[in-house]
Amino acid sequence: MITFHVSDMTCGHCASAIARAVASVDKDARLAADIPRKLVQVSSTAAPGELVEAIAEAGYHAEAVEAPPQSAPRNSGGCCCASRTAVQPVAAEMGSRSGSCCG
C-alpha cells in the first residue's frame, strides 16, 4: 500500500475524481481517502509514478509519503465532507453526483 498526500483534495468529489484516475491505471486498485488530512492510500499493482501521473491528469497534485499513524477523526470545518469519518473508502466506479460537493 502506498500513501499519497494530495494537497488540493478538499471534498468527496475530489476523492471520487482521484479514485477514477487510479482506476484508469489499475481497475482492481483499492483506495481509501482521508479528506481532512488530505491523504489517499492506494493498494495497487501499478507503479507509484503511474498513479501520480494519473492523479495529475485528473487535476490534482499527489506526493508519495510515509504512511502516518492513524488518529481520531477531525472536523476541520469548511466542506461538509470534513464532518465525516476521517478515513473513507472510495469506490473507483463512483459516478458523478449532483447536489453538494459530496453528493
DARAHU-V57404 format. One record per residue. N is the residue number from 0. RES is the residue in one letter. SS is DSSP state (H for helix, E for strand, C for the rest). Layout:
n = <N,N>
res = <RES,RES>
ss = <SS,SS>
This chain:
n = <0,1,2,3,4,5,6,7,8,9,10,11,12,13,14,15,16,17,18,19,20,21,22,23,24,25,26,27,28,29,30,31,32,33,34,35,36,37,38,39,40,41,42,43,44,45,46,47,48,49,50,51,52,53,54,55,56,57,58,59,60,61,62,63,64,65,66,67,68,69,70,71,72,73,74,75,76,77,78,79,80,81,82,83,84,85,86,87,88,89,90,91,92,93,94,95,96,97,98,99,100,101,102>
res = <M,I,T,F,H,V,S,D,M,T,C,G,H,C,A,S,A,I,A,R,A,V,A,S,V,D,K,D,A,R,L,A,A,D,I,P,R,K,L,V,Q,V,S,S,T,A,A,P,G,E,L,V,E,A,I,A,E,A,G,Y,H,A,E,A,V,E,A,P,P,Q,S,A,P,R,N,S,G,G,C,C,C,A,S,R,T,A,V,Q,P,V,A,A,E,M,G,S,R,S,G,S,C,C,G>
ss = <C,E,E,E,E,E,C,C,C,C,C,H,H,H,H,H,H,H,H,H,H,H,H,H,H,C,C,C,C,E,E,E,E,E,C,C,C,C,E,E,E,E,E,C,C,C,C,H,H,H,H,H,H,H,H,H,H,C,C,C,C,E,E,E,E,C,C,C,C,C,C,C,C,C,C,C,C,C,C,H,H,H,H,C,C,C,C,E,E,C,C,C,C,C,C,C,C,C,C,C,C,C,C>
